[in-house]
Amino acid sequence: MHEKLERGFSFCLKGERKVRLKWGSLFCLLLLIGLLTACDQSGEKSKDDKKNPDTVIVDPNTGDDQKVEEGEPITPEDFIEHFLQNDYEYLYSHTTEEFKASISLEDLEELGVPFNSEVKEYKLEAKMPYNGGTKYIWLDTERTKSVSVVFDENQLISGLWIYPVTTYPETDSVLTKTEFSFPFKGEWFILWGGTNEIVNYHYPIEEQRYAFDFIIVKDGQSYSGDKTLNESYYAYGQEVIAPADGTVVKVENEVEENVPGSMNPFRATGNYVVIDHGNGEYSLLAHFQKGSIAVNEGDVVKRGDFLGLCGNSGNSSEPHIHFQVMDSPDPDHAKSINIRFKGYSNLVQGNVVSNK
């Protein structure tokens, strides 16, 4: 998995995030599974990573016995079907040895059974590269529970998270009156975006609830070469353009850039531009390169006009574009508005989007 996706949790304009624990300490254990297994970067297999003898499992659909070889691949569709049916013995037989070392089958059942209570269906919400494998995220139909699983390169379960989810449907359904284009040219990857906190780190914070973070990914990575240099990142130095017609109302252009991996929470937005688009809607584009912004307060801009260069200033650990729309020109005292994008809808983490 490329570095940006691993460090994505550090991307948030504000330096603080509220964490709500509703399901008790056992759910934290599943988070630990993900940290210990899915985020292991060694790439080395355990010395004991050998297939165990076949086990006999009862098929939940037919009641018939079936042989399942330990360590065999599993599809995402099979995973979520058996998870919903509380068939944890089947799932456990398709996990890595590191996963088994982190949690017992009994503990997995103790976590999963109450979590699935009253859930009738899970729907796939997002899919993205993760630590050399792939991460899938599902939400139940009520959008109150989330299941995330990581499959390694052998299609075995290497990480699992289950979370309660808080959503705000009353504002999720209200889109901007302005139709926005993406603030860049070419193809970019959505690291954070969507209408729940599992796919969008900004979501719990009202001021930036519907913000997006965009990066460029090539061959599963956001950089090439020395990851401690901003110049190594594909997004760095790319043009940031006006997402719609408007008037520039705020500009900051003198914040120093960060060394990748470090952040500046004291100047969270870094170098930024705020544009008034009318209709009480203001866009914020943040984390520009120092000194690269080419517009001034009072300038009238058209969709696609050059604003500046993508950088790594403010509360950012890696070059990327932060884009949000709000009901005030003051990012600290505004309410975020769900963005209506030209040609796209229901965008979430993991989507690849283009503005050609």
C-alpha positions as CSV (number, residue, x, y, z in Angstrom):
1,M,0.0,0.0,0.0
2,H,1.3,3.4,-0.8
3,E,2.4,5.7,2.0
4,K,-0.5,8.1,1.7
5,L,-3.2,5.5,2.2
6,E,-1.4,4.3,5.3
7,R,-1.0,7.7,6.8
8,G,-4.4,9.0,5.6
9,F,-5.7,9.3,9.2
10,S,-3.5,12.3,9.6
11,F,-5.3,14.3,7.0
12,C,-7.7,16.7,8.7
13,L,-7.8,20.4,8.5
14,K,-8.3,20.7,12.3
15,G,-5.7,19.2,14.5
16,E,-8.2,17.4,16.8
17,R,-10.8,14.8,16.2
18,K,-13.5,13.6,18.6
19,V,-13.6,9.9,19.1
20,R,-16.8,8.2,20.2
21,L,-16.7,4.7,21.8
22,K,-20.1,3.1,21.9
23,W,-19.5,-0.6,21.7
24,G,-17.0,-1.3,24.5
25,S,-13.5,-2.4,24.6
26,L,-13.9,-5.6,22.6
27,F,-14.5,-3.5,19.5
28,C,-11.1,-1.9,20.1
29,L,-9.6,-5.3,19.8
30,L,-10.7,-5.6,16.2
31,L,-9.1,-2.3,15.5
32,L,-5.9,-3.8,17.0
33,I,-6.2,-6.7,14.6
34,G,-6.1,-4.3,11.7
35,L,-3.1,-2.5,13.1
36,L,-1.1,-5.6,13.9
37,T,-1.9,-7.5,10.7
38,A,-3.2,-5.3,7.8
39,C,-0.6,-2.5,8.5
40,D,2.4,-4.9,8.8
41,Q,4.8,-3.6,6.1
42,S,7.4,-6.3,6.3
43,G,5.9,-8.3,3.4
44,E,7.4,-11.4,5.0
45,K,5.3,-14.5,5.6
46,S,5.3,-16.2,9.0
47,K,7.5,-19.2,9.2
48,D,4.5,-21.1,10.4
49,D,2.3,-19.8,7.4
50,K,1.5,-23.2,6.1
51,K,-1.9,-24.7,5.3
52,N,-3.5,-26.6,8.1
53,P,-5.5,-29.8,7.6
54,D,-9.0,-29.5,6.1
55,T,-11.8,-28.7,8.5
56,V,-15.4,-29.6,8.1
57,I,-17.9,-26.7,8.2
58,V,-21.7,-26.8,7.9
59,D,-22.9,-24.8,4.9
60,P,-25.3,-22.2,6.3
61,N,-27.5,-22.3,3.2
62,T,-28.0,-26.1,2.8
63,G,-27.0,-27.5,6.1
64,D,-24.6,-29.9,4.3
65,D,-21.1,-30.6,5.4
66,Q,-18.4,-29.1,3.3
67,K,-14.6,-29.2,3.4
68,V,-12.8,-25.9,3.7
69,E,-9.0,-26.0,3.5
70,E,-7.3,-23.6,5.9
71,G,-5.6,-20.7,4.2
72,E,-7.7,-20.9,1.0
73,P,-8.6,-17.6,-0.7
74,I,-12.0,-16.0,-0.1
75,T,-14.0,-13.5,-2.2
76,P,-15.4,-10.3,-0.8
77,E,-18.9,-11.5,-1.6
78,D,-18.3,-14.7,0.3
79,F,-16.9,-12.8,3.3
80,I,-19.8,-10.4,3.8
81,E,-22.4,-13.2,3.2
82,H,-20.9,-15.4,5.9
83,F,-20.3,-12.5,8.2
84,L,-23.9,-11.5,8.1
85,Q,-24.9,-15.2,8.8
86,N,-22.5,-15.2,11.8
87,D,-20.6,-18.0,10.2
88,Y,-17.3,-17.1,11.9
89,E,-15.8,-20.6,11.8
90,Y,-15.9,-20.3,8.0
91,L,-14.4,-16.9,8.0
92,Y,-11.7,-17.8,10.5
93,S,-10.5,-20.6,8.3
94,H,-9.8,-17.9,5.6
95,T,-7.6,-15.6,7.8
96,T,-3.8,-15.2,7.9
97,E,-1.8,-16.8,10.7
98,E,-1.1,-13.3,12.0
99,F,-4.8,-12.6,12.3
100,K,-5.4,-15.9,14.2
101,A,-2.6,-14.9,16.6
102,S,-4.4,-11.6,17.3
103,I,-7.8,-12.9,18.2
104,S,-9.5,-16.3,18.9
105,L,-12.5,-17.7,17.1
106,E,-14.5,-17.4,20.3
107,D,-13.7,-13.7,20.7
108,L,-14.5,-13.0,17.0
109,E,-17.9,-14.7,17.5
110,E,-18.5,-12.7,20.7
111,L,-17.9,-9.5,18.8
112,G,-19.7,-10.3,15.7
113,V,-23.0,-11.8,16.8
114,P,-24.3,-8.8,18.8
115,F,-23.0,-6.4,16.1
116,N,-25.1,-8.1,13.5
117,S,-28.2,-7.9,15.6
118,E,-31.1,-6.6,13.5
119,V,-28.9,-6.1,10.4
120,K,-30.6,-7.5,7.3
121,E,-28.1,-6.5,4.6
122,Y,-24.7,-4.9,4.1
123,K,-23.9,-2.9,1.0
124,L,-20.5,-2.2,-0.4
125,E,-19.5,1.4,0.2
126,A,-15.8,1.6,-0.9
127,K,-12.9,-0.3,-2.2
128,M,-9.2,0.8,-2.2
129,P,-5.6,-0.4,-2.2
130,Y,-4.3,-1.2,1.3
131,N,-0.9,-2.5,2.3
132,G,-0.3,-4.5,-0.8
133,G,-3.8,-5.9,-0.7
134,T,-7.3,-4.5,-0.9
135,K,-9.6,-3.0,1.7
136,Y,-13.4,-3.3,1.3
137,I,-15.9,-1.3,3.4
138,W,-19.6,-2.2,3.8
139,L,-22.5,-0.3,5.5
140,D,-25.8,-1.8,6.7
141,T,-28.9,-0.5,5.0
142,E,-29.6,1.8,7.9
143,R,-26.1,3.2,7.6
144,T,-25.4,2.8,11.3
145,K,-22.9,0.0,11.2
146,S,-19.7,-0.5,9.2
147,V,-17.6,-3.6,8.4
148,S,-14.2,-3.2,6.9
149,V,-12.0,-6.1,5.8
150,V,-8.5,-6.2,4.3
151,F,-7.6,-9.1,1.9
152,D,-3.9,-9.6,1.4
153,E,-2.2,-10.4,-1.9
154,N,-3.3,-14.1,-1.5
155,Q,-6.9,-13.1,-0.9
156,L,-6.8,-14.0,2.8
157,I,-8.3,-11.9,5.5
158,S,-5.5,-10.0,7.2
159,G,-7.4,-7.2,8.9
160,L,-11.0,-6.6,10.2
161,W,-12.7,-3.6,11.7
162,I,-16.4,-3.3,12.8
163,Y,-17.7,0.1,13.9
164,P,-20.9,1.9,14.8
165,V,-21.5,4.8,12.4
166,T,-23.0,8.2,13.0
167,T,-24.5,9.9,10.0
168,Y,-26.3,13.2,9.4
169,P,-29.0,12.4,6.7
170,E,-30.7,15.7,7.1
171,T,-27.6,17.5,5.7
172,D,-26.2,14.7,3.6
173,S,-29.2,15.1,1.2
174,V,-28.7,18.8,0.7
175,L,-26.4,19.5,-2.2
176,T,-24.8,22.8,-3.3
177,K,-26.8,24.9,-5.7
178,T,-23.6,25.5,-7.6
179,E,-22.4,22.6,-9.8
180,F,-18.6,22.3,-9.2
181,S,-15.8,20.8,-11.3
182,F,-12.8,19.2,-9.7
183,P,-10.0,21.7,-8.7
184,F,-7.4,20.0,-10.9
185,K,-6.7,18.6,-14.3
186,G,-6.3,14.9,-15.2
187,E,-7.0,11.8,-13.0
188,W,-6.8,11.9,-9.2
189,F,-7.6,9.5,-6.4
190,I,-10.1,10.3,-3.5
191,L,-8.3,9.5,-0.3
192,W,-11.0,10.9,2.0
193,G,-14.6,11.7,0.9
194,G,-18.2,10.5,1.4
195,T,-21.0,10.8,3.9
196,N,-19.8,8.8,6.9
197,E,-16.7,8.9,9.0
198,I,-15.4,5.5,7.8
199,V,-14.7,6.8,4.3
200,N,-14.3,10.5,5.2
201,Y,-12.1,11.5,8.1
202,H,-13.6,15.0,8.0
203,Y,-17.2,13.9,8.5
204,P,-17.6,14.2,12.3
205,I,-16.5,17.8,12.1
206,E,-19.3,20.1,11.0
207,E,-17.1,22.7,9.5
208,Q,-15.6,20.3,7.0
209,R,-18.1,17.4,7.0
210,Y,-18.2,17.1,3.2
211,A,-14.6,17.9,2.4
212,F,-12.5,15.9,0.0
213,D,-8.8,15.1,0.0
214,F,-7.3,14.3,-3.5
215,I,-4.0,12.7,-4.4
216,I,-2.4,11.2,-7.5
217,V,-1.7,7.5,-7.4
218,K,0.5,5.5,-9.8
219,D,1.0,1.7,-9.3
220,G,-0.5,1.8,-5.9
221,Q,1.7,4.6,-4.6
222,S,1.5,8.4,-4.3
223,Y,5.2,9.0,-4.7
224,S,8.3,7.7,-6.4
225,G,11.8,7.8,-4.8
226,D,12.6,9.5,-1.5
227,K,9.4,9.7,0.5
228,T,10.8,12.4,2.7
229,L,10.9,14.9,-0.2
230,N,7.8,16.8,-1.3
231,E,9.1,16.7,-4.9
232,S,8.8,12.9,-4.8
233,Y,5.0,13.0,-4.7
234,Y,3.0,13.0,-7.9
235,A,0.5,15.6,-6.6
236,Y,3.2,18.1,-5.7
237,G,3.4,21.0,-8.0
238,Q,0.3,20.1,-9.9
239,E,-2.0,23.0,-10.9
240,V,-4.9,23.8,-8.7
241,I,-7.8,25.4,-10.6
242,A,-11.0,27.3,-9.8
243,P,-13.8,24.7,-9.4
244,A,-16.5,27.3,-10.5
245,D,-16.9,31.0,-11.3
246,G,-16.6,33.3,-8.4
247,T,-14.7,36.1,-6.5
248,V,-11.7,35.4,-4.4
249,V,-12.3,36.6,-0.8
250,K,-9.4,35.2,1.2
251,V,-5.8,34.2,0.4
252,E,-2.9,32.9,2.5
253,N,0.3,32.4,0.6
254,E,3.2,32.5,3.2
255,V,2.9,29.4,5.3
256,E,6.0,27.2,5.2
257,E,5.7,23.7,3.7
258,N,6.1,20.5,5.8
259,V,8.5,17.7,5.5
260,P,6.3,14.7,4.5
261,G,5.2,12.9,7.6
262,S,5.1,16.0,9.8
263,M,2.2,18.5,10.0
264,N,1.5,22.1,11.2
265,P,-1.8,22.0,13.2
266,F,-1.2,25.6,14.2
267,R,-1.8,26.9,10.7
268,A,-4.2,24.1,9.7
269,T,-5.3,25.3,6.3
270,G,-1.7,26.2,5.3
271,N,-1.7,28.3,2.1
272,Y,-5.3,28.5,0.9
273,V,-7.8,30.3,-1.3
274,V,-11.5,31.0,-0.5
275,I,-13.8,31.8,-3.4
276,D,-17.4,33.2,-3.1
277,H,-19.6,31.5,-5.7
278,G,-22.8,33.2,-4.7
279,N,-25.9,31.5,-3.3
280,G,-24.2,31.7,0.1
281,E,-21.6,29.1,-1.0
282,Y,-17.8,29.5,-0.5
283,S,-15.2,27.0,-1.7
284,L,-12.0,26.4,0.3
285,L,-8.9,25.0,-1.4
286,A,-6.0,24.3,1.0
287,H,-2.4,23.2,1.4
288,F,-0.9,25.1,-1.6
289,Q,2.8,25.5,-2.1
290,K,4.2,28.6,-0.4
291,G,4.2,31.6,-2.7
292,S,2.5,29.7,-5.6
293,I,-0.9,31.3,-5.3
294,A,-1.5,33.6,-8.3
295,V,-4.8,35.3,-7.3
296,N,-5.5,38.0,-4.9
297,E,-8.5,39.0,-2.8
298,G,-11.1,40.7,-5.0
299,D,-10.1,38.9,-8.2
300,V,-12.9,37.5,-10.3
301,V,-12.1,33.9,-11.5
302,K,-13.8,31.6,-14.0
303,R,-14.1,27.9,-13.8
304,G,-10.7,26.3,-14.7
305,D,-8.6,29.4,-14.0
306,F,-5.2,28.8,-12.5
307,L,-5.1,29.4,-8.7
308,G,-1.7,28.0,-7.6
309,L,0.3,24.8,-7.1
310,C,-0.5,21.8,-5.0
311,G,1.7,21.7,-1.9
312,N,2.1,20.4,1.6
313,S,1.5,23.3,4.0
314,G,-0.7,23.3,7.1
315,N,-2.2,20.3,8.8
316,S,-1.0,18.0,6.0
317,S,1.5,15.1,6.1
318,E,1.8,14.7,2.3
319,P,1.1,16.8,-0.8
320,H,-2.6,16.8,-1.6
321,I,-5.6,19.1,-2.4
322,H,-8.2,19.7,0.3
323,F,-11.4,20.9,-1.2
324,Q,-14.7,21.8,0.6
325,V,-17.7,24.1,0.2
326,M,-19.2,26.0,3.1
327,D,-21.8,28.5,4.0
328,S,-19.3,31.2,5.2
329,P,-15.9,32.5,4.1
330,D,-14.5,31.7,7.6
331,P,-13.4,28.0,7.6
332,D,-13.4,27.9,11.4
333,H,-17.0,29.1,11.8
334,A,-18.8,27.7,8.8
335,K,-20.9,24.7,8.0
336,S,-19.8,22.3,5.3
337,I,-22.2,21.7,2.4
338,N,-22.3,18.5,0.4
339,I,-20.8,19.2,-3.0
340,R,-22.7,18.7,-6.3
341,F,-20.0,17.6,-8.8
342,K,-20.4,18.0,-12.5
343,G,-20.8,14.5,-14.0
344,Y,-20.4,12.6,-10.7
345,S,-22.5,11.7,-7.8
346,N,-22.1,9.7,-4.5
347,L,-18.3,10.0,-4.5
348,V,-16.4,8.1,-1.8
349,Q,-12.9,7.2,-0.7
350,G,-11.2,5.0,-3.2
351,N,-12.9,6.5,-6.3
352,V,-10.7,7.7,-9.2
353,V,-12.1,10.9,-10.8
354,S,-11.0,12.9,-13.8
355,N,-11.3,16.4,-15.0
356,K,-9.9,16.4,-18.6
